[in-house]
Amino acid sequence: MDVTERRLKAAIERQHGGRAHLAYIDALPTTLREGPIQDGIVFVFDLEGHPEAKRAYGWTSPVGNGDERPFHVMLQVSPIVSV
């Protein structure tokens, strides 16, 4: 398990409860009407023990020119149904 996966798993479990298990990793293009602005990697986790969500998504993105990378997590609850 790499550092990003471990940190996202911990963030999901800390913020939302339950147990997160990596299901797969997916590459997603991030686009605006003007065209692509960034390619992203999304870690998709199966989530056990949460009352509403069965799946969670996690990703990280660079901030400025430094090495700091915030970690973002989101549950798969309506209206978010897939990535």
HTML snippet that shows the backbone in 3Dmol.js (N, CA, C, O; Angstrom):
<script src="https://3Dmol.org/build/3Dmol-min.js"></script>
<div id="view" style="width:600px;height:400px;position:relative"></div>
<script>
const pdb = `
ATOM      1  N   MET A   1       0.855  -1.176   0.000  1.00  0.00           N
ATOM      2  CA  MET A   1       0.000   0.000   0.000  1.00  0.00           C
ATOM      3  C   MET A   1       0.898   1.234   0.000  1.00  0.00           C
ATOM      4  O   MET A   1       1.769   1.366   0.860  1.00  0.00           O
ATOM      5  N   ASP A   2       0.693   2.134  -0.953  1.00  0.00           N
ATOM      6  CA  ASP A   2       1.550   3.317  -1.011  1.00  0.00           C
ATOM      7  C   ASP A   2       1.042   4.404  -0.054  1.00  0.00           C
ATOM      8  O   ASP A   2      -0.035   4.287   0.530  1.00  0.00           O
ATOM      9  N   VAL A   3       1.836   5.449   0.086  1.00  0.00           N
ATOM     10  CA  VAL A   3       1.544   6.521   1.045  1.00  0.00           C
ATOM     11  C   VAL A   3       0.219   7.203   0.720  1.00  0.00           C
ATOM     12  O   VAL A   3      -0.569   7.469   1.628  1.00  0.00           O
ATOM     13  N   THR A   4      -0.041   7.489  -0.543  1.00  0.00           N
ATOM     14  CA  THR A   4      -1.288   8.156  -0.921  1.00  0.00           C
ATOM     15  C   THR A   4      -2.483   7.303  -0.547  1.00  0.00           C
ATOM     16  O   THR A   4      -3.440   7.806   0.042  1.00  0.00           O
ATOM     17  N   GLU A   5      -2.446   6.028  -0.877  1.00  0.00           N
ATOM     18  CA  GLU A   5      -3.547   5.123  -0.538  1.00  0.00           C
ATOM     19  C   GLU A   5      -3.768   5.067   0.966  1.00  0.00           C
ATOM     20  O   GLU A   5      -4.908   5.140   1.425  1.00  0.00           O
ATOM     21  N   ARG A   6      -2.690   4.939   1.745  1.00  0.00           N
ATOM     22  CA  ARG A   6      -2.806   4.879   3.210  1.00  0.00           C
ATOM     23  C   ARG A   6      -3.424   6.156   3.768  1.00  0.00           C
ATOM     24  O   ARG A   6      -4.303   6.105   4.629  1.00  0.00           O
ATOM     25  N   ARG A   7      -2.958   7.309   3.271  1.00  0.00           N
ATOM     26  CA  ARG A   7      -3.466   8.586   3.789  1.00  0.00           C
ATOM     27  C   ARG A   7      -4.924   8.806   3.410  1.00  0.00           C
ATOM     28  O   ARG A   7      -5.698   9.318   4.218  1.00  0.00           O
ATOM     29  N   LEU A   8      -5.312   8.428   2.194  1.00  0.00           N
ATOM     30  CA  LEU A   8      -6.708   8.571   1.801  1.00  0.00           C
ATOM     31  C   LEU A   8      -7.602   7.619   2.584  1.00  0.00           C
ATOM     32  O   LEU A   8      -8.686   8.010   3.017  1.00  0.00           O
ATOM     33  N   LYS A   9      -7.170   6.385   2.770  1.00  0.00           N
ATOM     34  CA  LYS A   9      -7.921   5.405   3.572  1.00  0.00           C
ATOM     35  C   LYS A   9      -8.130   5.947   4.980  1.00  0.00           C
ATOM     36  O   LYS A   9      -9.241   5.895   5.507  1.00  0.00           O
ATOM     37  N   ALA A  10      -7.081   6.461   5.582  1.00  0.00           N
ATOM     38  CA  ALA A  10      -7.176   7.011   6.940  1.00  0.00           C
ATOM     39  C   ALA A  10      -8.110   8.222   6.980  1.00  0.00           C
ATOM     40  O   ALA A  10      -8.883   8.370   7.927  1.00  0.00           O
ATOM     41  N   ALA A  11      -8.052   9.084   5.971  1.00  0.00           N
ATOM     42  CA  ALA A  11      -8.917  10.264   5.927  1.00  0.00           C
ATOM     43  C   ALA A  11     -10.380   9.863   5.808  1.00  0.00           C
ATOM     44  O   ALA A  11     -11.236  10.444   6.476  1.00  0.00           O
ATOM     45  N   ILE A  12     -10.678   8.879   4.967  1.00  0.00           N
ATOM     46  CA  ILE A  12     -12.057   8.402   4.813  1.00  0.00           C
ATOM     47  C   ILE A  12     -12.567   7.840   6.131  1.00  0.00           C
ATOM     48  O   ILE A  12     -13.658   8.196   6.577  1.00  0.00           O
ATOM     49  N   GLU A  13     -11.791   6.968   6.753  1.00  0.00           N
ATOM     50  CA  GLU A  13     -12.228   6.342   8.000  1.00  0.00           C
ATOM     51  C   GLU A  13     -12.359   7.363   9.127  1.00  0.00           C
ATOM     52  O   GLU A  13     -13.277   7.266   9.941  1.00  0.00           O
ATOM     53  N   ARG A  14     -11.457   8.336   9.186  1.00  0.00           N
ATOM     54  CA  ARG A  14     -11.497   9.357  10.228  1.00  0.00           C
ATOM     55  C   ARG A  14     -12.697  10.296  10.035  1.00  0.00           C
ATOM     56  O   ARG A  14     -13.405  10.606  10.993  1.00  0.00           O
ATOM     57  N   GLN A  15     -12.918  10.739   8.813  1.00  0.00           N
ATOM     58  CA  GLN A  15     -13.964  11.715   8.545  1.00  0.00           C
ATOM     59  C   GLN A  15     -15.365  11.115   8.484  1.00  0.00           C
ATOM     60  O   GLN A  15     -16.337  11.767   8.864  1.00  0.00           O
ATOM     61  N   HIS A  16     -15.471   9.858   8.000  1.00  0.00           N
ATOM     62  CA  HIS A  16     -16.795   9.312   7.723  1.00  0.00           C
ATOM     63  C   HIS A  16     -17.118   8.033   8.484  1.00  0.00           C
ATOM     64  O   HIS A  16     -18.262   7.578   8.456  1.00  0.00           O
ATOM     65  N   GLY A  17     -16.146   7.449   9.157  1.00  0.00           N
ATOM     66  CA  GLY A  17     -16.388   6.208   9.888  1.00  0.00           C
ATOM     67  C   GLY A  17     -16.369   5.008   8.957  1.00  0.00           C
ATOM     68  O   GLY A  17     -16.169   5.143   7.750  1.00  0.00           O
ATOM     69  N   GLY A  18     -16.574   3.866   9.519  1.00  0.00           N
ATOM     70  CA  GLY A  18     -16.551   2.635   8.741  1.00  0.00           C
ATOM     71  C   GLY A  18     -15.125   2.224   8.411  1.00  0.00           C
ATOM     72  O   GLY A  18     -14.158   2.821   8.883  1.00  0.00           O
ATOM     73  N   ARG A  19     -15.024   1.183   7.582  1.00  0.00           N
ATOM     74  CA  ARG A  19     -13.726   0.667   7.142  1.00  0.00           C
ATOM     75  C   ARG A  19     -13.649   0.797   5.629  1.00  0.00           C
ATOM     76  O   ARG A  19     -14.550   0.359   4.914  1.00  0.00           O
ATOM     77  N   ALA A  20     -12.574   1.399   5.147  1.00  0.00           N
ATOM     78  CA  ALA A  20     -12.375   1.591   3.723  1.00  0.00           C
ATOM     79  C   ALA A  20     -11.395   0.561   3.191  1.00  0.00           C
ATOM     80  O   ALA A  20     -10.359   0.297   3.802  1.00  0.00           O
ATOM     81  N   HIS A  21     -11.735  -0.022   2.036  1.00  0.00           N
ATOM     82  CA  HIS A  21     -10.879  -1.003   1.362  1.00  0.00           C
ATOM     83  C   HIS A  21     -10.748  -0.578  -0.099  1.00  0.00           C
ATOM     84  O   HIS A  21     -11.755  -0.379  -0.780  1.00  0.00           O
ATOM     85  N   LEU A  22      -9.521  -0.439  -0.580  1.00  0.00           N
ATOM     86  CA  LEU A  22      -9.314  -0.008  -1.955  1.00  0.00           C
ATOM     87  C   LEU A  22      -9.969  -0.979  -2.929  1.00  0.00           C
ATOM     88  O   LEU A  22      -9.690  -2.178  -2.898  1.00  0.00           O
ATOM     89  N   ALA A  23     -10.843  -0.462  -3.799  1.00  0.00           N
ATOM     90  CA  ALA A  23     -11.483  -1.271  -4.842  1.00  0.00           C
ATOM     91  C   ALA A  23     -10.674  -1.174  -6.132  1.00  0.00           C
ATOM     92  O   ALA A  23     -10.353  -2.191  -6.745  1.00  0.00           O
ATOM     93  N   TYR A  24     -10.345   0.059  -6.544  1.00  0.00           N
ATOM     94  CA  TYR A  24      -9.539   0.268  -7.738  1.00  0.00           C
ATOM     95  C   TYR A  24      -9.076   1.720  -7.802  1.00  0.00           C
ATOM     96  O   TYR A  24      -9.532   2.569  -7.037  1.00  0.00           O
ATOM     97  N   ILE A  25      -8.169   1.984  -8.722  1.00  0.00           N
ATOM     98  CA  ILE A  25      -7.655   3.329  -8.974  1.00  0.00           C
ATOM     99  C   ILE A  25      -8.004   3.659 -10.410  1.00  0.00           C
ATOM    100  O   ILE A  25      -7.834   2.832 -11.306  1.00  0.00           O
ATOM    101  N   ASP A  26      -8.497   4.881 -10.629  1.00  0.00           N
ATOM    102  CA  ASP A  26      -8.929   5.269 -11.970  1.00  0.00           C
ATOM    103  C   ASP A  26      -8.314   6.605 -12.356  1.00  0.00           C
ATOM    104  O   ASP A  26      -8.152   7.485 -11.510  1.00  0.00           O
ATOM    105  N   ALA A  27      -7.974   6.758 -13.614  1.00  0.00           N
ATOM    106  CA  ALA A  27      -7.473   8.028 -14.136  1.00  0.00           C
ATOM    107  C   ALA A  27      -8.647   8.780 -14.748  1.00  0.00           C
ATOM    108  O   ALA A  27      -9.386   8.238 -15.570  1.00  0.00           O
ATOM    109  N   LEU A  28      -8.807  10.030 -14.338  1.00  0.00           N
ATOM    110  CA  LEU A  28      -9.909  10.848 -14.833  1.00  0.00           C
ATOM    111  C   LEU A  28      -9.396  12.160 -15.383  1.00  0.00           C
ATOM    112  O   LEU A  28      -8.613  12.841 -14.721  1.00  0.00           O
ATOM    113  N   PRO A  29      -9.816  12.528 -16.572  1.00  0.00           N
ATOM    114  CA  PRO A  29      -9.464  13.862 -17.059  1.00  0.00           C
ATOM    115  C   PRO A  29     -10.370  14.898 -16.396  1.00  0.00           C
ATOM    116  O   PRO A  29     -11.578  14.689 -16.285  1.00  0.00           O
ATOM    117  N   THR A  30      -9.797  15.998 -15.962  1.00  0.00           N
ATOM    118  CA  THR A  30     -10.569  17.101 -15.407  1.00  0.00           C
ATOM    119  C   THR A  30     -10.665  18.154 -16.501  1.00  0.00           C
ATOM    120  O   THR A  30      -9.645  18.634 -16.995  1.00  0.00           O
ATOM    121  N   THR A  31     -11.888  18.516 -16.881  1.00  0.00           N
ATOM    122  CA  THR A  31     -12.050  19.418 -18.008  1.00  0.00           C
ATOM    123  C   THR A  31     -12.994  20.574 -17.696  1.00  0.00           C
ATOM    124  O   THR A  31     -13.848  20.500 -16.813  1.00  0.00           O
ATOM    125  N   LEU A  32     -12.803  21.615 -18.443  1.00  0.00           N
ATOM    126  CA  LEU A  32     -13.733  22.735 -18.509  1.00  0.00           C
ATOM    127  C   LEU A  32     -14.217  22.825 -19.942  1.00  0.00           C
ATOM    128  O   LEU A  32     -13.734  22.084 -20.798  1.00  0.00           O
ATOM    129  N   ARG A  33     -15.142  23.698 -20.223  1.00  0.00           N
ATOM    130  CA  ARG A  33     -15.609  23.859 -21.609  1.00  0.00           C
ATOM    131  C   ARG A  33     -14.461  24.177 -22.558  1.00  0.00           C
ATOM    132  O   ARG A  33     -14.501  23.824 -23.737  1.00  0.00           O
ATOM    133  N   GLU A  34     -13.436  24.849 -22.032  1.00  0.00           N
ATOM    134  CA  GLU A  34     -12.299  25.239 -22.874  1.00  0.00           C
ATOM    135  C   GLU A  34     -11.358  24.075 -23.153  1.00  0.00           C
ATOM    136  O   GLU A  34     -10.491  24.184 -24.020  1.00  0.00           O
ATOM    137  N   GLY A  35     -11.509  22.979 -22.448  1.00  0.00           N
ATOM    138  CA  GLY A  35     -10.641  21.834 -22.665  1.00  0.00           C
ATOM    139  C   GLY A  35     -10.067  21.318 -21.363  1.00  0.00           C
ATOM    140  O   GLY A  35     -10.387  21.832 -20.291  1.00  0.00           O
ATOM    141  N   PRO A  36      -9.202  20.284 -21.451  1.00  0.00           N
ATOM    142  CA  PRO A  36      -8.642  19.686 -20.241  1.00  0.00           C
ATOM    143  C   PRO A  36      -7.770  20.673 -19.470  1.00  0.00           C
ATOM    144  O   PRO A  36      -7.040  21.470 -20.061  1.00  0.00           O
ATOM    145  N   ILE A  37      -7.857  20.606 -18.126  1.00  0.00           N
ATOM    146  CA  ILE A  37      -7.005  21.454 -17.306  1.00  0.00           C
ATOM    147  C   ILE A  37      -6.072  20.638 -16.425  1.00  0.00           C
ATOM    148  O   ILE A  37      -5.044  21.145 -15.977  1.00  0.00           O
ATOM    149  N   GLN A  38      -6.417  19.382 -16.172  1.00  0.00           N
ATOM    150  CA  GLN A  38      -5.581  18.548 -15.310  1.00  0.00           C
ATOM    151  C   GLN A  38      -6.048  17.104 -15.439  1.00  0.00           C
ATOM    152  O   GLN A  38      -7.248  16.845 -15.526  1.00  0.00           O
ATOM    153  N   ASP A  39      -5.119  16.176 -15.450  1.00  0.00           N
ATOM    154  CA  ASP A  39      -5.483  14.765 -15.364  1.00  0.00           C
ATOM    155  C   ASP A  39      -5.394  14.366 -13.911  1.00  0.00           C
ATOM    156  O   ASP A  39      -4.451  14.740 -13.215  1.00  0.00           O
ATOM    157  N   GLY A  40      -6.370  13.610 -13.451  1.00  0.00           N
ATOM    158  CA  GLY A  40      -6.396  13.241 -12.051  1.00  0.00           C
ATOM    159  C   GLY A  40      -6.458  11.739 -11.850  1.00  0.00           C
ATOM    160  O   GLY A  40      -6.893  10.990 -12.725  1.00  0.00           O
ATOM    161  N   ILE A  41      -6.022  11.326 -10.697  1.00  0.00           N
ATOM    162  CA  ILE A  41      -6.101   9.935 -10.286  1.00  0.00           C
ATOM    163  C   ILE A  41      -7.058   9.884  -9.105  1.00  0.00           C
ATOM    164  O   ILE A  41      -6.891  10.621  -8.133  1.00  0.00           O
ATOM    165  N   VAL A  42      -8.056   9.021  -9.186  1.00  0.00           N
ATOM    166  CA  VAL A  42      -9.035   8.861  -8.116  1.00  0.00           C
ATOM    167  C   VAL A  42      -8.904   7.455  -7.550  1.00  0.00           C
ATOM    168  O   VAL A  42      -8.898   6.471  -8.290  1.00  0.00           O
ATOM    169  N   PHE A  43      -8.800   7.375  -6.236  1.00  0.00           N
ATOM    170  CA  PHE A  43      -8.774   6.105  -5.523  1.00  0.00           C
ATOM    171  C   PHE A  43     -10.208   5.806  -5.104  1.00  0.00           C
ATOM    172  O   PHE A  43     -10.829   6.604  -4.402  1.00  0.00           O
ATOM    173  N   VAL A  44     -10.735   4.666  -5.526  1.00  0.00           N
ATOM    174  CA  VAL A  44     -12.110   4.285  -5.229  1.00  0.00           C
ATOM    175  C   VAL A  44     -12.072   3.198  -4.160  1.00  0.00           C
ATOM    176  O   VAL A  44     -11.458   2.146  -4.342  1.00  0.00           O
ATOM    177  N   PHE A  45     -12.741   3.473  -3.041  1.00  0.00           N
ATOM    178  CA  PHE A  45     -12.742   2.563  -1.901  1.00  0.00           C
ATOM    179  C   PHE A  45     -14.132   1.998  -1.675  1.00  0.00           C
ATOM    180  O   PHE A  45     -15.122   2.724  -1.770  1.00  0.00           O
ATOM    181  N   ASP A  46     -14.216   0.703  -1.375  1.00  0.00           N
ATOM    182  CA  ASP A  46     -15.446   0.131  -0.842  1.00  0.00           C
ATOM    183  C   ASP A  46     -15.492   0.512   0.626  1.00  0.00           C
ATOM    184  O   ASP A  46     -14.465   0.505   1.304  1.00  0.00           O
ATOM    185  N   LEU A  47     -16.674   0.843   1.118  1.00  0.00           N
ATOM    186  CA  LEU A  47     -16.820   1.328   2.481  1.00  0.00           C
ATOM    187  C   LEU A  47     -17.759   0.402   3.244  1.00  0.00           C
ATOM    188  O   LEU A  47     -18.907   0.201   2.849  1.00  0.00           O
ATOM    189  N   GLU A  48     -17.261  -0.156   4.336  1.00  0.00           N
ATOM    190  CA  GLU A  48     -18.065  -1.037   5.196  1.00  0.00           C
ATOM    191  C   GLU A  48     -18.445  -0.302   6.469  1.00  0.00           C
ATOM    192  O   GLU A  48     -17.636   0.437   7.030  1.00  0.00           O
ATOM    193  N   GLY A  49     -19.666  -0.502   6.925  1.00  0.00           N
ATOM    194  CA  GLY A  49     -20.080   0.022   8.220  1.00  0.00           C
ATOM    195  C   GLY A  49     -20.557   1.465   8.204  1.00  0.00           C
ATOM    196  O   GLY A  49     -20.702   2.071   9.265  1.00  0.00           O
ATOM    197  N   HIS A  50     -20.802   2.022   7.046  1.00  0.00           N
ATOM    198  CA  HIS A  50     -21.354   3.382   6.973  1.00  0.00           C
ATOM    199  C   HIS A  50     -22.860   3.257   6.735  1.00  0.00           C
ATOM    200  O   HIS A  50     -23.284   2.428   5.930  1.00  0.00           O
ATOM    201  N   PRO A  51     -23.672   4.063   7.421  1.00  0.00           N
ATOM    202  CA  PRO A  51     -25.127   3.897   7.305  1.00  0.00           C
ATOM    203  C   PRO A  51     -25.705   4.275   5.941  1.00  0.00           C
ATOM    204  O   PRO A  51     -26.795   3.815   5.602  1.00  0.00           O
ATOM    205  N   GLU A  52     -25.017   5.092   5.151  1.00  0.00           N
ATOM    206  CA  GLU A  52     -25.578   5.542   3.873  1.00  0.00           C
ATOM    207  C   GLU A  52     -24.755   5.149   2.657  1.00  0.00           C
ATOM    208  O   GLU A  52     -25.319   4.790   1.624  1.00  0.00           O
ATOM    209  N   ALA A  53     -23.444   5.210   2.757  1.00  0.00           N
ATOM    210  CA  ALA A  53     -22.583   5.027   1.584  1.00  0.00           C
ATOM    211  C   ALA A  53     -21.920   3.656   1.583  1.00  0.00           C
ATOM    212  O   ALA A  53     -21.527   3.137   2.628  1.00  0.00           O
ATOM    213  N   LYS A  54     -21.805   3.090   0.407  1.00  0.00           N
ATOM    214  CA  LYS A  54     -21.090   1.819   0.218  1.00  0.00           C
ATOM    215  C   LYS A  54     -19.745   2.039  -0.467  1.00  0.00           C
ATOM    216  O   LYS A  54     -18.937   1.116  -0.573  1.00  0.00           O
ATOM    217  N   ARG A  55     -19.509   3.269  -0.931  1.00  0.00           N
ATOM    218  CA  ARG A  55     -18.291   3.566  -1.667  1.00  0.00           C
ATOM    219  C   ARG A  55     -17.835   4.976  -1.319  1.00  0.00           C
ATOM    220  O   ARG A  55     -18.645   5.845  -1.000  1.00  0.00           O
ATOM    221  N   ALA A  56     -16.509   5.190  -1.386  1.00  0.00           N
ATOM    222  CA  ALA A  56     -15.921   6.510  -1.148  1.00  0.00           C
ATOM    223  C   ALA A  56     -14.835   6.754  -2.189  1.00  0.00           C
ATOM    224  O   ALA A  56     -14.217   5.817  -2.695  1.00  0.00           O
ATOM    225  N   TYR A  57     -14.614   8.025  -2.498  1.00  0.00           N
ATOM    226  CA  TYR A  57     -13.613   8.428  -3.481  1.00  0.00           C
ATOM    227  C   TYR A  57     -12.584   9.310  -2.798  1.00  0.00           C
ATOM    228  O   TYR A  57     -12.930  10.112  -1.931  1.00  0.00           O
ATOM    229  N   GLY A  58     -11.330   9.170  -3.179  1.00  0.00           N
ATOM    230  CA  GLY A  58     -10.286  10.006  -2.610  1.00  0.00           C
ATOM    231  C   GLY A  58      -9.291  10.420  -3.680  1.00  0.00           C
ATOM    232  O   GLY A  58      -9.006   9.665  -4.610  1.00  0.00           O
ATOM    233  N   TRP A  59      -8.768  11.631  -3.534  1.00  0.00           N
ATOM    234  CA  TRP A  59      -7.757  12.126  -4.469  1.00  0.00           C
ATOM    235  C   TRP A  59      -6.928  13.191  -3.782  1.00  0.00           C
ATOM    236  O   TRP A  59      -7.284  13.690  -2.715  1.00  0.00           O
ATOM    237  N   THR A  60      -5.835  13.523  -4.404  1.00  0.00           N
ATOM    238  CA  THR A  60      -4.963  14.570  -3.909  1.00  0.00           C
ATOM    239  C   THR A  60      -4.593  15.470  -5.080  1.00  0.00           C
ATOM    240  O   THR A  60      -4.640  15.053  -6.237  1.00  0.00           O
ATOM    241  N   SER A  61      -4.230  16.694  -4.771  1.00  0.00           N
ATOM    242  CA  SER A  61      -3.862  17.634  -5.832  1.00  0.00           C
ATOM    243  C   SER A  61      -2.765  18.551  -5.319  1.00  0.00           C
ATOM    244  O   SER A  61      -2.712  18.858  -4.128  1.00  0.00           O
ATOM    245  N   PRO A  62      -1.884  18.990  -6.219  1.00  0.00           N
ATOM    246  CA  PRO A  62      -0.793  19.877  -5.794  1.00  0.00           C
ATOM    247  C   PRO A  62      -1.317  21.263  -5.429  1.00  0.00           C
ATOM    248  O   PRO A  62      -2.347  21.713  -5.930  1.00  0.00           O
ATOM    249  N   VAL A  63      -0.577  21.923  -4.542  1.00  0.00           N
ATOM    250  CA  VAL A  63      -0.889  23.301  -4.150  1.00  0.00           C
ATOM    251  C   VAL A  63       0.328  24.144  -4.479  1.00  0.00           C
ATOM    252  O   VAL A  63       1.399  23.945  -3.906  1.00  0.00           O
ATOM    253  N   GLY A  64       0.169  25.075  -5.390  1.00  0.00           N
ATOM    254  CA  GLY A  64       1.286  25.949  -5.740  1.00  0.00           C
ATOM    255  C   GLY A  64       2.468  25.169  -6.276  1.00  0.00           C
ATOM    256  O   GLY A  64       2.308  24.162  -6.967  1.00  0.00           O
ATOM    257  N   ASN A  65       3.661  25.650  -5.947  1.00  0.00           N
ATOM    258  CA  ASN A  65       4.887  25.016  -6.437  1.00  0.00           C
ATOM    259  C   ASN A  65       5.545  24.111  -5.401  1.00  0.00           C
ATOM    260  O   ASN A  65       6.592  23.523  -5.673  1.00  0.00           O
ATOM    261  N   GLY A  66       4.951  23.993  -4.230  1.00  0.00           N
ATOM    262  CA  GLY A  66       5.564  23.204  -3.168  1.00  0.00           C
ATOM    263  C   GLY A  66       5.194  21.732  -3.227  1.00  0.00           C
ATOM    264  O   GLY A  66       4.540  21.268  -4.161  1.00  0.00           O
ATOM    265  N   ASP A  67       5.631  21.015  -2.201  1.00  0.00           N
ATOM    266  CA  ASP A  67       5.348  19.586  -2.104  1.00  0.00           C
ATOM    267  C   ASP A  67       4.060  19.294  -1.342  1.00  0.00           C
ATOM    268  O   ASP A  67       3.662  18.135  -1.229  1.00  0.00           O
ATOM    269  N   GLU A  68       3.408  20.324  -0.821  1.00  0.00           N
ATOM    270  CA  GLU A  68       2.182  20.131  -0.047  1.00  0.00           C
ATOM    271  C   GLU A  68       1.062  19.640  -0.956  1.00  0.00           C
ATOM    272  O   GLU A  68       0.839  20.187  -2.036  1.00  0.00           O
ATOM    273  N   ARG A  69       0.363  18.607  -0.509  1.00  0.00           N
ATOM    274  CA  ARG A  69      -0.736  18.038  -1.286  1.00  0.00           C
ATOM    275  C   ARG A  69      -1.905  17.756  -0.352  1.00  0.00           C
ATOM    276  O   ARG A  69      -1.835  16.828   0.454  1.00  0.00           O
ATOM    277  N   PRO A  70      -2.975  18.536  -0.444  1.00  0.00           N
ATOM    278  CA  PRO A  70      -4.132  18.222   0.379  1.00  0.00           C
ATOM    279  C   PRO A  70      -4.816  16.947  -0.123  1.00  0.00           C
ATOM    280  O   PRO A  70      -4.762  16.627  -1.311  1.00  0.00           O
ATOM    281  N   PHE A  71      -5.451  16.236   0.787  1.00  0.00           N
ATOM    282  CA  PHE A  71      -6.168  15.016   0.460  1.00  0.00           C
ATOM    283  C   PHE A  71      -7.657  15.294   0.554  1.00  0.00           C
ATOM    284  O   PHE A  71      -8.130  15.871   1.534  1.00  0.00           O
ATOM    285  N   HIS A  72      -8.397  14.877  -0.474  1.00  0.00           N
ATOM    286  CA  HIS A  72      -9.834  15.116  -0.554  1.00  0.00           C
ATOM    287  C   HIS A  72     -10.552  13.773  -0.567  1.00  0.00           C
ATOM    288  O   HIS A  72     -10.106  12.824  -1.212  1.00  0.00           O
ATOM    289  N   VAL A  73     -11.667  13.707   0.152  1.00  0.00           N
ATOM    290  CA  VAL A  73     -12.471  12.484   0.143  1.00  0.00           C
ATOM    291  C   VAL A  73     -13.942  12.855  -0.013  1.00  0.00           C
ATOM    292  O   VAL A  73     -14.383  13.917   0.426  1.00  0.00           O
ATOM    293  N   MET A  74     -14.694  11.950  -0.653  1.00  0.00           N
ATOM    294  CA  MET A  74     -16.100  12.169  -0.891  1.00  0.00           C
ATOM    295  C   MET A  74     -16.819  10.815  -0.848  1.00  0.00           C
ATOM    296  O   MET A  74     -16.322   9.816  -1.368  1.00  0.00           O
ATOM    297  N   LEU A  75     -17.974  10.806  -0.229  1.00  0.00           N
ATOM    298  CA  LEU A  75     -18.781   9.591  -0.189  1.00  0.00           C
ATOM    299  C   LEU A  75     -19.650   9.500  -1.421  1.00  0.00           C
ATOM    300  O   LEU A  75     -20.016  10.514  -2.014  1.00  0.00           O
ATOM    301  N   GLN A  76     -19.981   8.271  -1.806  1.00  0.00           N
ATOM    302  CA  GLN A  76     -20.899   8.055  -2.914  1.00  0.00           C
ATOM    303  C   GLN A  76     -22.320   8.053  -2.352  1.00  0.00           C
ATOM    304  O   GLN A  76     -22.880   7.001  -2.046  1.00  0.00           O
ATOM    305  N   VAL A  77     -22.883   9.237  -2.224  1.00  0.00           N
ATOM    306  CA  VAL A  77     -24.275   9.407  -1.807  1.00  0.00           C
ATOM    307  C   VAL A  77     -24.931  10.355  -2.799  1.00  0.00           C
ATOM    308  O   VAL A  77     -24.250  11.188  -3.396  1.00  0.00           O
ATOM    309  N   SER A  78     -26.214  10.245  -2.981  1.00  0.00           N
ATOM    310  CA  SER A  78     -26.925  11.061  -3.948  1.00  0.00           C
ATOM    311  C   SER A  78     -26.651  12.540  -3.710  1.00  0.00           C
ATOM    312  O   SER A  78     -26.713  12.976  -2.561  1.00  0.00           O
ATOM    313  N   PRO A  79     -26.352  13.327  -4.725  1.00  0.00           N
ATOM    314  CA  PRO A  79     -26.438  13.056  -6.160  1.00  0.00           C
ATOM    315  C   PRO A  79     -25.162  12.475  -6.762  1.00  0.00           C
ATOM    316  O   PRO A  79     -25.095  12.318  -7.981  1.00  0.00           O
ATOM    317  N   ILE A  80     -24.169  12.156  -5.976  1.00  0.00           N
ATOM    318  CA  ILE A  80     -22.923  11.578  -6.494  1.00  0.00           C
ATOM    319  C   ILE A  80     -23.128  10.077  -6.615  1.00  0.00           C
ATOM    320  O   ILE A  80     -23.250   9.378  -5.609  1.00  0.00           O
ATOM    321  N   VAL A  81     -23.166   9.580  -7.851  1.00  0.00           N
ATOM    322  CA  VAL A  81     -23.456   8.171  -8.041  1.00  0.00           C
ATOM    323  C   VAL A  81     -22.300   7.385  -8.643  1.00  0.00           C
ATOM    324  O   VAL A  81     -22.287   6.157  -8.552  1.00  0.00           O
ATOM    325  N   SER A  82     -21.331   8.057  -9.254  1.00  0.00           N
ATOM    326  CA  SER A  82     -20.157   7.357  -9.786  1.00  0.00           C
ATOM    327  C   SER A  82     -19.144   8.365 -10.267  1.00  0.00           C
ATOM    328  O   SER A  82     -19.419   9.561 -10.365  1.00  0.00           O
ATOM    329  N   VAL A  83     -17.951   7.849 -10.570  1.00  0.00           N
ATOM    330  CA  VAL A  83     -16.915   8.647 -11.231  1.00  0.00           C
ATOM    331  C   VAL A  83     -16.472   7.902 -12.457  1.00  0.00           C
ATOM    332  O   VAL A  83     -15.600   8.375 -13.186  1.00  0.00           O
TER     333      VAL A  83
END
`;
const viewer = $3Dmol.createViewer("view");
viewer.addModel(pdb, "pdb");
viewer.setStyle({}, {cartoon: {color: "spectrum"}});
viewer.zoomTo();
viewer.render();
</script>
